[in-house]
Amino acid sequence: MFSKACEYGIKAMLYVAIQSQEGKRVKTGEIAEKIGTPEAFTAKILGELVKHEVVESLKGPYGGFYLEPAKQDKVKISEIVNAIDGDSIYKGCGLGLSACNASEPCPMHDKFVLVRSQLKSMLETTSLKDLAEGLVSGKAILLR
């Protein structure tokens, strides 16, 4: 459903959020290791997230990526998705056709419109803090 980059971005942000709750800044290498992603690709994704002001970074020996704990409730998963994948997840054809709309629908169009609407609503109402709490409590995992 999400691109690999978007999946990695969500995982990276969750790891950063948890570490930030403990007052820590984390380097790209640590993030990549803890979430099981390639370091160079993770760095590129985090750069996009910084550019879109989803996460903050500080350079230097005491630097790294961080997100103020008070902001974690305000960052919605949709912001991460939009920063990395744009809004194509809400507009694309369910069968991958280049042209699909209400006047010339694919066989899945009407059903997929509903799914996309529900997905958008879920992503816009779910905060980074909501997902991080599941990880902290042990109800969810980030790496298998």
N, C-alpha and C positions, 0 to 999 in steps of 0.2 A: 504494500500500500504506500508506504513512504519510501523515498530513495534511500540508498545506503547512507549517503551523507546526512540525511535528516535523522535516520535512526541513530547514527553516531552522535549527532548534535544533541538529541534528547538525552541519550545516555551520559554524554559529557556534562551537560548542564545539571543533571541529577547528581552526578558525582561532585561537581563544584558546589552545588547547593548544600550537600551534606557536610562537606569539608568546611564550607563557609560558616555553617552553624556552630562549628567548633572553633571559629576564629582563625582558620588556616587559609592560606593562599596556596594554590596548587599549580605546578608546572605541567606543561604539555606532556612530557614523558610519563609522569606519574598518572595523569588522566588516561592516556592511551593504554598504559599497562593495566590499570585497574578495570577498564571497561572492555579490554580486548580488541583494540582498534589500532590500525597503523599510525605511527606517530606523525608522519608528515601530513597525512590526510586529516588527522585530528587537529593539527595546528592550523591548517587551511580553514576548516570548519569553524574553529574557535575564533579565527580572525574575522570571519563573516559575522559571527554573533557579536563580537566587540563592535564592529562597524555599524551594526543595527542596534547597538546599545542594549542588548539583551544581557550581556555579562560585562564585567569590568576586568581590566588587566593592568598590572603594574610591572614595569621592567626592573631588572636589577637582581642582585643576589637574594633579596627578601621579597621579590615580586612573585607574580603568578596570577592566576585567574581567581576571581572571587565574585560573590554576589551577596550584598548586604542581606542578612536574615530578614529584615523588615520588608525588603523588596520581593522576596521569594513568593509571597502570597499574591503579589500583583503581576508577576510574570506568568502569563498563560501559555500553555503548550502551543497554541496557535501562533504566538510570536516567534517561537523557535522554528516551527514549520514554515512560516512565511519568510523568515530571514534566509532559510536555506533552499526551500523548494518553490517559494512564491505561492501563488494561489491556485496553481494548476490542479491540485488535488480536489478542489471544489468545482472545477470547470471541465475537466477532461471526460472523455467518453469511457464508459465502463468496458467497452470492447476494444478501446484503443483506436477507434476510427478518427481520421483527421477532421471530419465534419459530421457532427451529430448535434441535433437541436430538436426542439419541440415540433418544428414543421417537417423535419426530415430525421426522425429518430431511429436509432439502432434498436434491435429487439429488446435490449435491457434498459433503454433510456428512462422510461417512466419509473421503474423500480430503483434505478441507480440515482435518480434525482433525490428521492427520499433518503437513501443511504448517505449521500453526500451532505444533505442538509443536517442529518443527525450527527454525522462526523464533525461538521463545522461547529455545531452547537457544543458538542462534547469538548472539542479542542479549545474553544473560546471560554469555556467555564471551568476547565481544569487547570489549576495552578501548579507550578513547579513544586510548591510546598506540599500540595495534596499528594503528589506522586512520591516525593522524598519521604514523607511520613510513613508510607508503606514500606519503604526500604529500611528506614531506621527501626521500625517496629518488628521487622523480620517477616512481614506478611508478603513481601515481594523480594525478588533478587534482581541484580543488574548484570551478572555474568554467570554463565553456566560452563 
